[in-house]
Each structure stands twice: as structure tokens, then as C-alpha cells.
Amino acid sequence: MKTNNRHYCLLCCGILRKEINAILPELTREYGKIDITYVDPGLHVDLDKLSAALAQKLAEMKQTSGKLTLVYGSKCHPDMDQLACNWDAKILEPPDCISLLAGPQRDLLDRECRTFYLSPGWLEHWERIFKTGLGWDTIDARQNMGFYDRILLLDTGVASLSDEKILEFYDYCQVPVDIFPVELDYMKQSLFKTLAT
């Protein structure tokens, strides 16, 4: 049952496109009309480009009567909180997409060993992010990723995980990749909580 008839506008990182689309029916049942705009998932490696893209999209979205919500965390950009404030937009409580997907389990996983996290969206776009965006060749990748004991790929269950992509990423950085299944419950709770405020 819908709690109100307001119009909501979500500005989301493209990294989470499949997960957001998977829970959208539940969100619309509860909150009514929800428009979603996705931002290029590779922009977070260039803070200036990310900031400019977010500001442009927020300006466009502000023309509607919708309530603005950024499906980003405060750690996605150092000025994210201020950006949200400038546009009278809400921002999710989890600080980044990995915390949004892993939820409270992340603290436990972090204690096990030095872990670098991947989501299905990160895996899908890893070449654009690391090779094109950061300009890392295999030597750069192995030097930067060598600090980690493992790479944990969060399996959200809504996207197929390509064995080929996993092997390509392993070959690129030479850090073991483990798959860890996660539910979308924490992500749903975070979105419901943010939209309700």
C-alpha cells in the first residue's frame, strides 16, 4: 500500500543499475511514481567529472516536482554531502555501494583479512574503471592491489557473474577472487528509510 502520492526522483550510480531495477517494483508499490536517472559508472575515478555530472543531472531533475534522492554514499565523492545539501536532496546512510550491498556483514568481512570488494557492476565495468579511468596496466594493478589478501565479489543474485570476466580480472591483478552471496534486504531498507524522511 502506498504511503503517499509524492513523486520521487532517484539519481543513481550505474554500478547499481541491476540491483536498483530489481527492487524498483517494491519501491513503486510503497512510494508511487519513481523516476530513475543513472550516471556513468566509471566517473567516480575522476572526481571533477563525477561532480559535474551529478550537478548537471540534479539541475535537470530539479525541474520536475519530484523529491530528490542520491543513491550514492558520502564516500563516493568528498563533497557528496554538500552537493546533496545544495540541491535539497537526500543521501543514503551507507557510505558507499559496497556497504549498501554488504550491510553490517562488511565489518565482519573486513576483520577476516585485507579485502578489496567488487560488485557485479564493478566486475562488468572493471576495464573502463581501472584500465581506461585510472590508466592502470597490469603492473600498476598488481602494485596497487598487491596490498589485499583477497578480492570479494558480492553476488547480489540479480546479475550473472561471468567466469571469463572473473578470470580476466584475476589475471589483471593477481589477487584471488572469492564470491560472497548477499541479499538486497539491507539496500531495500536503506532506500525505504531514505525515501520515508
Buried (B, 14 or more C-beta within 10 A) or exposed (E): EEEEEBBBBBBBBBBBBBBBEBBBEEBEEBBBBBEBBBBBBBBBBEEEBBBEBBEEBBEEBBEEEBBBBBBBBBBBBEBBEEBBEEBEBBBBEBBBBBBBBBBEBBEEBEEEEEBBBBBBBBBBBBBBBBBEBBEBEEEBBBEBBEEBEBBBBBBBBBBEBEEEBBEEBEEBBEBEBEEBEBEBEBBBEBBBEBBEE
